[in-house]
Amino acid sequence: MPRVVFTENIQRHVACPAVEADGATVRDVLDVVFAQNPRARGYVLDEHGAVRKHMIIFVNGAMIGDRVTLADSVQSDSEIYVMQALSGG
């Protein structure tokens, strides 16, 4: 099953331990994870279900291409990393 990992900086704001969840897309997997942890959902996704601007998601080290519908595919051995996007100068 795909594994979802939330970085430590997110866990300072909301408890979200690493978890495995089944699914064929990032959306499928995160829906399972967030059904068990709705507070984490509100931190990562906006009210429309898109990735919030201050968040970023990687699958196997590659940034997802679809931040709105989260349709990027995942495999059973995929690792999904959810982290805060940093900006500034």
MARDREN-296310 format. One record per atom (N, C-alpha, C): residue in three letters; atom name; x, y, z. Coordinates in Angstrom, 2 decimals. Layout:
+------+-------+---------+---------+---------+
! ronu ! kevex !      c1 !      c2 !      c3 !
+------+-------+---------+---------+---------+
!  ALA !    CA !       X !       Y !       Z !
...
+------+-------+---------+---------+---------+
% end
This chain:
+------+-------+---------+---------+---------+
! ronu ! kevex !      c1 !      c2 !      c3 !
+------+-------+---------+---------+---------+
!  MET !     N !    0.83 !   -1.18 !    0.00 !
!  MET !    CA !    0.00 !    0.00 !    0.00 !
!  MET !     C !    0.88 !    1.25 !    0.00 !
!  PRO !     N !    0.42 !    2.30 !   -0.66 !
!  PRO !    CA !    1.16 !    3.57 !   -0.62 !
!  PRO !     C !    1.29 !    4.05 !    0.82 !
!  ARG !     N !    2.42 !    4.69 !    1.10 !
!  ARG !    CA !    2.69 !    5.23 !    2.44 !
!  ARG !     C !    2.68 !    6.75 !    2.37 !
!  VAL !     N !    1.97 !    7.37 !    3.31 !
!  VAL !    CA !    1.88 !    8.82 !    3.37 !
!  VAL !     C !    2.66 !    9.29 !    4.59 !
!  VAL !     N !    3.57 !   10.24 !    4.35 !
!  VAL !    CA !    4.40 !   10.79 !    5.42 !
!  VAL !     C !    4.20 !   12.30 !    5.46 !
!  PHE !     N !    3.92 !   12.81 !    6.63 !
!  PHE !    CA !    3.79 !   14.24 !    6.86 !
!  PHE !     C !    5.06 !   14.70 !    7.57 !
!  THR !     N !    5.65 !   15.78 !    7.10 !
!  THR !    CA !    6.90 !   16.24 !    7.69 !
!  THR !     C !    6.69 !   16.74 !    9.12 !
!  GLU !     N !    7.79 !   16.79 !    9.85 !
!  GLU !    CA !    7.73 !   17.19 !   11.25 !
!  GLU !     C !    7.19 !   18.60 !   11.43 !
!  ASN !     N !    7.48 !   19.50 !   10.49 !
!  ASN !    CA !    6.99 !   20.88 !   10.66 !
!  ASN !     C !    5.47 !   20.93 !   10.59 !
!  ILE !     N !    4.83 !   20.04 !    9.84 !
!  ILE !    CA !    3.36 !   19.97 !    9.82 !
!  ILE !     C !    2.87 !   19.40 !   11.15 !
!  GLN !     N !    3.57 !   18.41 !   11.66 !
!  GLN !    CA !    3.13 !   17.75 !   12.88 !
!  GLN !     C !    3.22 !   18.65 !   14.10 !
!  ARG !     N !    3.93 !   19.75 !   13.99 !
!  ARG !    CA !    3.93 !   20.75 !   15.07 !
!  ARG !     C !    2.57 !   21.42 !   15.19 !
!  HIS !     N !    1.82 !   21.43 !   14.08 !
!  HIS !    CA !    0.53 !   22.12 !   14.04 !
!  HIS !     C !   -0.65 !   21.17 !   14.14 !
!  VAL !     N !   -0.48 !   19.95 !   13.63 !
!  VAL !    CA !   -1.56 !   18.97 !   13.65 !
!  VAL !     C !   -0.95 !   17.57 !   13.69 !
!  ALA !     N !   -1.49 !   16.74 !   14.54 !
!  ALA !    CA !   -0.98 !   15.37 !   14.66 !
!  ALA !     C !   -1.33 !   14.57 !   13.41 !
!  CYS !     N !   -0.32 !   14.05 !   12.75 !
!  CYS !    CA !   -0.56 !   13.25 !   11.54 !
!  CYS !     C !    0.62 !   12.30 !   11.32 !
!  PRO !     N !    0.60 !   11.19 !   12.02 !
!  PRO !    CA !    1.69 !   10.22 !   11.86 !
!  PRO !     C !    1.67 !    9.59 !   10.47 !
!  ALA !     N !    2.79 !    9.02 !   10.08 !
!  ALA !    CA !    2.87 !    8.30 !    8.80 !
!  ALA !     C !    1.85 !    7.16 !    8.82 !
!  VAL !     N !    1.27 !    6.89 !    7.66 !
!  VAL !    CA !    0.22 !    5.88 !    7.57 !
!  VAL !     C !    0.22 !    5.27 !    6.17 !
!  GLU !     N !   -0.21 !    4.03 !    6.07 !
!  GLU !    CA !   -0.40 !    3.40 !    4.78 !
!  GLU !     C !   -1.88 !    3.41 !    4.45 !
!  ALA !     N !   -2.20 !    3.65 !    3.18 !
!  ALA !    CA !   -3.59 !    3.69 !    2.74 !
!  ALA !     C !   -3.65 !    3.25 !    1.29 !
!  ASP !     N !   -4.68 !    2.53 !    0.94 !
!  ASP !    CA !   -4.84 !    2.01 !   -0.41 !
!  ASP !     C !   -5.45 !    3.07 !   -1.32 !
!  GLY !     N !   -5.07 !    3.02 !   -2.60 !
!  GLY !    CA !   -5.64 !    3.91 !   -3.59 !
!  GLY !     C !   -4.81 !    3.93 !   -4.85 !
!  ALA !     N !   -5.42 !    4.36 !   -5.95 !
!  ALA !    CA !   -4.74 !    4.41 !   -7.24 !
!  ALA !     C !   -4.23 !    5.79 !   -7.59 !
!  THR !     N !   -4.76 !    6.81 !   -6.91 !
!  THR !    CA !   -4.32 !    8.19 !   -7.14 !
!  THR !     C !   -4.01 !    8.85 !   -5.81 !
!  VAL !     N !   -3.36 !    9.99 !   -5.88 !
!  VAL !    CA !   -3.08 !   10.75 !   -4.67 !
!  VAL !     C !   -4.38 !   11.07 !   -3.95 !
!  ARG !     N !   -5.41 !   11.46 !   -4.69 !
!  ARG !    CA !   -6.72 !   11.77 !   -4.09 !
!  ARG !     C !   -7.28 !   10.56 !   -3.35 !
!  ASP !     N !   -7.25 !    9.38 !   -3.99 !
!  ASP !    CA !   -7.78 !    8.17 !   -3.35 !
!  ASP !     C !   -7.09 !    7.92 !   -2.01 !
!  VAL !     N !   -5.77 !    7.98 !   -2.03 !
!  VAL !    CA !   -4.99 !    7.69 !   -0.82 !
!  VAL !     C !   -5.26 !    8.73 !    0.25 !
!  LEU !     N !   -5.22 !   10.01 !   -0.11 !
!  LEU !    CA !   -5.43 !   11.05 !    0.89 !
!  LEU !     C !   -6.86 !   11.04 !    1.42 !
!  ASP !     N !   -7.83 !   10.66 !    0.61 !
!  ASP !    CA !   -9.21 !   10.56 !    1.11 !
!  ASP !     C !   -9.29 !    9.55 !    2.25 !
!  VAL !     N !   -8.60 !    8.43 !    2.10 !
!  VAL !    CA !   -8.58 !    7.42 !    3.17 !
!  VAL !     C !   -7.90 !    7.98 !    4.42 !
!  VAL !     N !   -6.75 !    8.61 !    4.22 !
!  VAL !    CA !   -6.00 !    9.17 !    5.35 !
!  VAL !     C !   -6.82 !   10.25 !    6.06 !
!  PHE !     N !   -7.41 !   11.15 !    5.30 !
!  PHE !    CA !   -8.13 !   12.27 !    5.90 !
!  PHE !     C !   -9.48 !   11.86 !    6.48 !
!  ALA !     N !  -10.05 !   10.74 !    6.05 !
!  ALA !    CA !  -11.27 !   10.24 !    6.67 !
!  ALA !     C !  -10.99 !    9.87 !    8.12 !
!  GLN !     N !   -9.76 !    9.44 !    8.40 !
!  GLN !    CA !   -9.35 !    9.09 !    9.75 !
!  GLN !     C !   -8.80 !   10.28 !   10.51 !
!  ASN !     N !   -8.45 !   11.36 !    9.78 !
!  ASN !    CA !   -7.82 !   12.52 !   10.40 !
!  ASN !     C !   -8.32 !   13.80 !    9.71 !
!  PRO !     N !   -9.57 !   14.20 !    9.95 !
!  PRO !    CA !  -10.12 !   15.37 !    9.27 !
!  PRO !     C !   -9.40 !   16.68 !    9.58 !
!  ARG !     N !   -8.80 !   16.78 !   10.75 !
!  ARG !    CA !   -8.05 !   18.01 !   11.07 !
!  ARG !     C !   -6.86 !   18.18 !   10.14 !
!  ALA !     N !   -6.19 !   17.09 !    9.81 !
!  ALA !    CA !   -5.07 !   17.15 !    8.88 !
!  ALA !     C !   -5.56 !   17.57 !    7.49 !
!  ARG !     N !   -6.74 !   17.09 !    7.10 !
!  ARG !    CA !   -7.29 !   17.47 !    5.80 !
!  ARG !     C !   -7.42 !   18.98 !    5.68 !
!  GLY !     N !   -7.99 !   19.60 !    6.71 !
!  GLY !    CA !   -8.18 !   21.04 !    6.69 !
!  GLY !     C !   -6.88 !   21.82 !    6.66 !
!  TYR !     N !   -5.82 !   21.21 !    7.13 !
!  TYR !    CA !   -4.52 !   21.88 !    7.11 !
!  TYR !     C !   -3.85 !   21.76 !    5.75 !
!  VAL !     N !   -4.06 !   20.64 !    5.06 !
!  VAL !    CA !   -3.38 !   20.36 !    3.79 !
!  VAL !     C !   -4.20 !   20.82 !    2.59 !
!  LEU !     N !   -5.52 !   20.61 !    2.63 !
!  LEU !    CA !   -6.38 !   20.92 !    1.49 !
!  LEU !     C !   -7.30 !   22.10 !    1.81 !
!  ASP !     N !   -7.66 !   22.85 !    0.77 !
!  ASP !    CA !   -8.60 !   23.96 !    0.97 !
!  ASP !     C !  -10.04 !   23.44 !    0.95 !
!  GLU !     N !  -11.00 !   24.35 !    1.03 !
!  GLU !    CA !  -12.41 !   23.98 !    1.11 !
!  GLU !     C !  -12.92 !   23.31 !   -0.17 !
!  HIS !     N !  -12.17 !   23.44 !   -1.27 !
!  HIS !    CA !  -12.55 !   22.80 !   -2.54 !
!  HIS !     C !  -11.82 !   21.48 !   -2.76 !
!  GLY !     N !  -10.96 !   21.10 !   -1.83 !
!  GLY !    CA !  -10.22 !   19.86 !   -1.94 !
!  GLY !     C !   -8.90 !   19.96 !   -2.69 !
!  ALA !     N !   -8.50 !   21.17 !   -3.05 !
!  ALA !    CA !   -7.21 !   21.40 !   -3.72 !
!  ALA !     C !   -6.12 !   21.60 !   -2.67 !
!  VAL !     N !   -4.88 !   21.36 !   -3.08 !
!  VAL !    CA !   -3.75 !   21.55 !   -2.17 !
!  VAL !     C !   -3.62 !   23.04 !   -1.85 !
!  ARG !     N !   -3.53 !   23.35 !   -0.58 !
!  ARG !    CA !   -3.35 !   24.75 !   -0.18 !
!  ARG !     C !   -2.05 !   25.31 !   -0.73 !
!  LYS !     N !   -2.01 !   26.62 !   -0.95 !
!  LYS !    CA !   -0.84 !   27.25 !   -1.56 !
!  LYS !     C !    0.43 !   27.05 !   -0.75 !
!  HIS !     N !    0.32 !   26.94 !    0.56 !
!  HIS !    CA !    1.50 !   26.80 !    1.40 !
!  HIS !     C !    1.92 !   25.34 !    1.60 !
!  MET !     N !    1.27 !   24.42 !    0.88 !
!  MET !    CA !    1.58 !   22.99 !    1.01 !
!  MET !     C !    2.12 !   22.46 !   -0.33 !
!  ILE !     N !    2.84 !   21.35 !   -0.25 !
!  ILE !    CA !    3.35 !   20.70 !   -1.46 !
!  ILE !     C !    3.36 !   19.19 !   -1.21 !
!  ILE !     N !    3.09 !   18.44 !   -2.26 !
!  ILE !    CA !    3.03 !   16.98 !   -2.15 !
!  ILE !     C !    3.95 !   16.37 !   -3.20 !
!  PHE !     N !    4.73 !   15.39 !   -2.78 !
!  PHE !    CA !    5.62 !   14.65 !   -3.66 !
!  PHE !     C !    5.24 !   13.18 !   -3.66 !
!  VAL !     N !    5.35 !   12.54 !   -4.81 !
!  VAL !    CA !    5.17 !   11.09 !   -4.91 !
!  VAL !     C !    6.49 !   10.53 !   -5.40 !
!  ASN !     N !    7.10 !    9.69 !   -4.60 !
!  ASN !    CA !    8.40 !    9.10 !   -4.93 !
!  ASN !     C !    9.42 !   10.15 !   -5.35 !
!  GLY !     N !    9.42 !   11.27 !   -4.65 !
!  GLY !    CA !   10.40 !   12.31 !   -4.89 !
!  GLY !     C !   10.07 !   13.30 !   -5.99 !
!  ALA !     N !    8.95 !   13.11 !   -6.69 !
!  ALA !    CA !    8.55 !   14.03 !   -7.76 !
!  ALA !     C !    7.31 !   14.81 !   -7.33 !
!  MET !     N !    7.35 !   16.13 !   -7.52 !
!  MET !    CA !    6.22 !   16.96 !   -7.16 !
!  MET !     C !    5.00 !   16.57 !   -8.00 !
!  ILE !     N !    3.83 !   16.52 !   -7.36 !
!  ILE !    CA !    2.63 !   16.17 !   -8.11 !
!  ILE !     C !    2.33 !   17.27 !   -9.13 !
!  GLY !     N !    1.72 !   16.89 !  -10.23 !
!  GLY !    CA !    1.40 !   17.84 !  -11.29 !
!  GLY !     C !    0.01 !   18.42 !  -11.16 !
!  ASP !     N !   -0.88 !   17.71 !  -10.46 !
!  ASP !    CA !   -2.28 !   18.12 !  -10.36 !
!  ASP !     C !   -2.60 !   18.49 !   -8.92 !
!  ARG !     N !   -2.53 !   19.78 !   -8.62 !
!  ARG !    CA !   -2.81 !   20.26 !   -7.26 !
!  ARG !     C !   -4.29 !   20.47 !   -7.00 !
!  VAL !     N !   -5.12 !   20.34 !   -8.04 !
!  VAL !    CA !   -6.55 !   20.59 !   -7.88 !
!  VAL !     C !   -7.33 !   19.29 !   -7.64 !
!  THR !     N !   -7.22 !   18.35 !   -8.57 !
!  THR !    CA !   -7.97 !   17.10 !   -8.42 !
!  THR !     C !   -7.13 !   15.97 !   -7.83 !
!  LEU !     N !   -5.82 !   16.17 !   -7.72 !
!  LEU !    CA !   -4.90 !   15.19 !   -7.15 !
!  LEU !     C !   -4.98 !   13.86 !   -7.88 !
!  ALA !     N !   -5.06 !   13.92 !   -9.20 !
!  ALA !    CA !   -5.23 !   12.73 !  -10.03 !
!  ALA !     C !   -3.92 !   12.01 !  -10.36 !
!  ASP !     N !   -2.79 !   12.48 !   -9.85 !
!  ASP !    CA !   -1.53 !   11.79 !  -10.10 !
!  ASP !     C !   -1.63 !   10.35 !   -9.60 !
!  SER !     N !   -1.17 !    9.41 !  -10.41 !
!  SER !    CA !   -1.29 !    8.00 !  -10.03 !
!  SER !     C !   -0.21 !    7.61 !   -9.03 !
!  VAL !     N !   -0.53 !    6.60 !   -8.25 !
!  VAL !    CA !    0.40 !    6.03 !   -7.30 !
!  VAL !     C !    0.40 !    4.51 !   -7.46 !
!  GLN !     N !    1.49 !    3.92 !   -7.06 !
!  GLN !    CA !    1.63 !    2.46 !   -7.09 !
!  GLN !     C !    1.56 !    1.94 !   -5.66 !
!  SER !     N !    1.47 !    0.64 !   -5.52 !
!  SER !    CA !    1.34 !    0.05 !   -4.19 !
!  SER !     C !    2.55 !    0.32 !   -3.30 !
!  ASP !     N !    3.71 !    0.58 !   -3.92 !
!  ASP !    CA !    4.92 !    0.85 !   -3.14 !
!  ASP !     C !    5.31 !    2.34 !   -3.14 !
!  SER !     N !    4.39 !    3.21 !   -3.55 !
!  SER !    CA !    4.68 !    4.65 !   -3.60 !
!  SER !     C !    4.79 !    5.24 !   -2.21 !
!  GLU !     N !    5.63 !    6.28 !   -2.11 !
!  GLU !    CA !    5.73 !    7.07 !   -0.89 !
!  GLU !     C !    5.26 !    8.48 !   -1.22 !
!  ILE !     N !    4.29 !    8.94 !   -0.48 !
!  ILE !    CA !    3.71 !   10.26 !   -0.67 !
!  ILE !     C !    4.17 !   11.13 !    0.49 !
!  TYR !     N !    4.84 !   12.23 !    0.18 !
!  TYR !    CA !    5.34 !   13.14 !    1.20 !
!  TYR !     C !    4.54 !   14.44 !    1.13 !
!  VAL !     N !    4.01 !   14.84 !    2.27 !
!  VAL !    CA !    3.25 !   16.07 !    2.38 !
!  VAL !     C !    4.07 !   17.02 !    3.23 !
!  MET !     N !    4.33 !   18.22 !    2.70 !
!  MET !    CA !    5.15 !   19.18 !    3.43 !
!  MET !     C !    4.71 !   20.60 !    3.15 !
!  GLN !     N !    5.20 !   21.50 !    3.98 !
!  GLN !    CA !    4.92 !   22.92 !    3.77 !
!  GLN !     C !    5.88 !   23.44 !    2.71 !
!  ALA !     N !    5.34 !   24.23 !    1.79 !
!  ALA !    CA !    6.17 !   24.88 !    0.78 !
!  ALA !     C !    6.80 !   26.12 !    1.41 !
!  LEU !     N !    8.07 !   26.31 !    1.17 !
!  LEU !    CA !    8.76 !   27.47 !    1.72 !
!  LEU !     C !    9.03 !   28.47 !    0.61 !
!  SER !     N !    8.93 !   29.72 !    0.94 !
!  SER !    CA !    9.24 !   30.77 !   -0.03 !
!  SER !     C !    9.87 !   31.93 !    0.72 !
!  GLY !     N !   10.34 !   32.84 !   -0.01 !
!  GLY !    CA !   10.94 !   34.02 !    0.60 !
!  GLY !     C !   12.32 !   34.29 !    0.03 !
!  GLY !     N !   13.00 !   35.17 !    0.62 !
!  GLY !    CA !   14.32 !   35.48 !    0.09 !
!  GLY !     C !   15.20 !   36.10 !    1.09 !
+------+-------+---------+---------+---------+
% end
